[in-house]
Amino acid sequence: MANVHIDNFDPDLINDLKDELVEKRQGCNDHLLSLESKPDDINTINLLFRDVHTVKGDLGIMGISQYLCLLQAIEDVLDTLRKSQNRLTPALGDVLLLSLDLTFNELDSFINGGNEFDSTNYDDTAHLISTLASLKGNEYDQQIILILEKLAPETIPLEELEEAQHKLYFTEDEINEEVSFFLQLSLLVDQRSPYGPGRTERMFLLAMNMNQLAGNPINTHQLQAALYLHDLAMAFFPKGMADKASALSHNDWKWIKSHVKLVHRLISSFEVWHEASEIILHHHERLDGSGYPEGLKEFDICEGAKLLAIVDTFEAITQTRTYQPSQQRPMVRAIMEINQHVGTLYCPNWVEHFNQAVKRLHIKKAKK
């Protein structure tokens, strides 16, 4: 059956469909975020299933059949959760998020007369997910990895990361001698970081792009110094502490929460680094006062710290390996979670620049 075209439909009908898709997309995202912390909440699973089923039904009635195969595959997987035949894991949640994101993006392109539908890629994804509903054990785990790598290539383990560790990211013309020294310290911290080599470069590129998009309101040298030094104290953690994050003791958490004060004390006595020391001290503060070490709220947190809070969170989410030791979390997951907390945890202005910066960097990466 040939794919229908947007011009075949009454404009009012398409507008109704567009509104419905916006509502259901938001609903699916909200349900998946809720399930992240409560994976066994059957009511939320049923709500997610119902939203997917509604979209599939609407498209079927209108004869927009090219998108039904993936929606049916997603339904089949959700049905195994409803029947307690399977359990929602972070990895499966990412698969559902990414596959729904693909579908809604394709539908948005269809409605707006965008690029021609890539049925081969879409159908291949649908097939991978449909077989997931019947797999168990190691085969199931391997299929999850295969789907994630297809939908989010950034989760594929990178090879030869050690080379990046020795790469000279910046020239002496761009940074002064002190910042260059801080950079070398940061690269050493990367060797003990649970996120591995490349941490410094990833955070630098994102932060500098965000600042540039905002018109460089934060002094570049101060922002660089804060980026390179903000986790310096973490390098002195007892080896292996990062690997037992779910079982940290009260004293462990107390030590972790003090790491920003340690670095702040180290450099705040030098007037030249006053701004950088404030960024470091406050980058774990949150707009609603839920952060640390001082529980500051929106207007008491410096702009550099608001920026670094987002960059630091993005790095933590995308590089966490909770379900596969050698694998990152999808970029879409991190973007969605940060946007979910805009205005409460993260500054709306900086989240807007973050969204633009991630898009810019993703496009550059895709062209390489």
N, C-alpha and C positions, 0 to 999 in steps of 0.2 A: 504494500500500500504506500502510495507516494505521500511525502510529507506535505501538509497543508501550509499555506502562506498567510501571513498576517493580513494581507489585503482581502482575503476571503471572508473576513468577519466584519460585522457591524461595529463601528467605533465605540458605541456605548457599551456593547458587550465586552469589548476588550478593556475598556476603562474599569468595568466591574471586576474583570479578572485580575487586572493590575492591582487594584485595591485589595482583593482577596489574597493575592500572593504576598504582598507586603505584610499583611496581618499574619499569615501563616508562617512566613519566614521568621518574623520576630518571635512568634510563639514557639517554633521549633528550637530557635537559639536559646530562648529562656528556659525551656524544658531541659535541654542538654546541659546548660549551666547548673541548673538545680540538681540534676542527676549526678553531676561531678562530685558533689558532697553527700548525696543520698542515692547511691546507685540502685538500691532495692526498693525505692518508692514506686510501688505499682501504680498508684494514681497518676503520677507524673508520666510514667511509661505509657499508660493508656491515653493520656492527653497528647503525647507526642505521636503515638500511633494514629489517633483520630485526626490530627492536623495533616499528617502525610496522606492518610486515606482520603481526606476531603480534597486535597489538591489533585490527587490521582483521579478521583471521581469527576471533578470539574473539567479536567483536561479530556477525560474519556467522553463525557457528554458532548464536548465541543469538537471532538474528533481530532484533537491535537495529540496524536498517538505516539509520536516519536520519542516522547519523554517518559512513557509509561513503564518501560522495562526496568529502569533504575528505581523508580518509585516503588514498583512491585517488589524488587529485590530488598529494598530498605524495609518495606512492610514485613517481608518474610523474616528478616533478622529480628525486627521488633517483636514479632509474634513469638519467637523463641524466648524472649525476655518475659513477655506476658504470661507464658505458660510455665515459667521457671525452668525451662530446658537449658537456659544459659543465663549468665550474669553479666551485667554491664561493667566492663573494666575501663580504665582510662583510655586504653588503646582502641577498644570498640567504640567508645564515645567519640574519639577523634575520627574514626572511619565514618560514623554516622554524620558528624558535623561536616566533614569534607565532601561526602557524597551529596548531602543535601545542598551544600553551598554550590557544588557543581551544577546541580539541577536548577536551582533558583537563578544562577547566573545565566545559564542557557535560556531559561524562560524569559529572563529580562532582555536578553539579546534578541530573542524571537519577537517579543512584543514591540521592541523599538526598531525592528528591521535591521538588526546588526549583522555580524558575520554569519556566513553560511554554517548550518548545523553540522558538526563533525560526528556523524552517526557511528563511525567505526570506533573512535575513542570512547564515546558514551556507552555504546553497547558492550564493549570490552569491560568497562568498569562495572556495568550492570551484571555481567556474567560472573566476575570475580566476587561480587558481593552476594549474589544469589547462591553460589556454592558455599559461602560462609555459613549459611543457615543450617547446613547438614554436616558440617565438619566438627570433629572433636579433637581434643588433645593437641599433640604437636602439629598436626596438619592444620588445625584451626589457628594456632599461634603463627605459623609460617604464612598462612593466607592473610592474616591481619597485617603482618609486616609487608607483604607484597602489595597489598592495597594502599597502605600508607605511603610506601615509596613511590607508587604510581600517582597518587593524588597530591602528595606533598614531597617533592623531590629533595627539599632541604633536610628531610629526616634521614636520608641515606647517609650512612657513616662515611665520613671523608677520609681519604687515604693520604698518607704522607703529610700528616698535620705537623710533624716535627719541623718540616721545612719552613712553615709559616712562623714558627717560633723565632727563627733567626732572621726573618725578613725585616729590612729597614723600611718602616711604614712612612716615615716623615723625614724631610730634609732639614738640614741645619738652618736654612733660610726661613722655615716656617715656625720654628720653635727656638727658644733661647736655651742656653746651656743647662739651666736648672730643670726645665721641663723635659729636656732630653734625658737627664739623669732619672727623673721620675718615671719616664717611659721604660727605662731599663729595669727599674724596680718592679714595674707592673708586669713586664714579661717574665720576670722571675716568679712572681706570684702566680702567673698562669700555670707554671709547672706543678704547683700544688693545688690548683683550683679543680674542683670536681667537674667544671665545664671544659677544662682542657685548653690546649693551645688554640690561639685565635680569639680568645675572650677579649683581649685588649683592642684588637683591630675592629671586631664587630661592634663593640660599644662606642669606640671612637667615631666610626663612620656614621652610626645612627645619631649620636649626640650632636656631631658637627653639622649634619644635614638638618636636624631639627632647629638648631640655633640659626643656621643660615636662612632657612625658610621664614623664621621669625624676624629676620633683619639683624641678626647678631646682637641681641640686647645683652648677652652675657659675654664678658671679656674672654676671648679665645684662650689665652694662656691660663686664666683662672679655671676655666672649664676643663681644659686638658689636665691641669694639675690635680683637680678633684677626681677626674676619671681615673687617673693613674694611681692615685693614693687611697681612694675610698675603701678599698678592701685590703690594704697593706697589713693590718693587724690580723686578718683572717689567715695569713700565711703562717702564723705562729700557733694555729690550732693544733692540738695533738693529732698526729697522723691517723686518719681513719674516722675522725669525728663526723666529717661530712657524709660518710657512707651510712651512718646510723641516725639520719635526721629524724626518723619517726620515733626514736627511742632516746632522745636527748633528755638528760636529767635537768632538774631545776637549776642547778649550778651551771650546767652547760649553756642553757638559754641565757642565764644572767651574764655569762662571759661573752656570748655572741652579741647581746644587746649593748655591751660596753665597748665593742670594737670601734665604733665611730668616735667615741670620746677619746680613745687612746690616740688615734691619728690626729684628731682635732688639737689635742694638747701638744702634740709633737710639732705642728707647723703654725699654730695660731699666734705663737709668740713672735713670729716674724711678720711684720706689718705688710710686707709685700704679698704674703699669701693669705691675708685676712679673708678675702672673698672666697677663696678655694676652701679654707678651713670651715667656713659657714656652710658651704654646699655639702661638704663631707658630713658635718655634724647633723644636718637636717634631712639627708636624703632618704631616711626611713620614716620621716614624719608624714602624716597623711592629712588631707584637708579637713576631715571630720574629727581630728584629734585622736584617732586610734593608733597612731604610730608611736615611735620611740626615737630618742631617749627621753624627750620632754613632753610628749603629748601635745605638741603645738597644733594650732589650727591654721586655716588657709592664709590669712593675712600676716601671720607671724613667720611663715616659711619663705625663705628666699627663692627667687625664680630659678636659680641654678639647681637648687635641691629638688624643686618640682620637676624639672627636666630630667635630672639624674634618677629620680624615683621611677620614672617610666622606663628609662633605658635599662636600669638595673632589673626591674620586674620582667621586661621583655626577654632579657638574657636568661634570667632564672627559669622562665616558663619554657622557652624554646630549647634550652639545653638540659632540662631535667630528664633523667632517664629512669622513670618509675616502672615502666613496663617492659623495657628492653635495654639492657646495659649499654649497647652501642648505638642507641637511637635517640634522636631529639624528638621534642613534641612539635607538631605542625605549627607553622607560622600563623595560620588562620586562628588557631586556638588562642594564641597569645594576644593577637590583635583584638579578638572578640572579648576576652576577659578584661583587658585594659579598658576598652570602650564601655563595657558593662558597668564599670565603677567610675566613670567620668563624673566629676562634680562631687563625689563623696570621698574617694581616695586620691584621684588624680585630677590635676588642673585641666579644665576644658580647653583652654587656649593651647596648652602644650600637647594635649591628646590630638587636637586637630593637626598640629605640625608633625606629630608622630605618625599619624595616618598617611600624610603626604610623603614623609621621609621614607617610610617602609615601602610605599608604592614605588618611589623613585629608585631606591636601592634594589628592589626586587626586579624591576625592569632592566637595570644595568646588569644584574647577575644573570638574567635570562638571556641577554644578548651575547654573553661571553661564550 
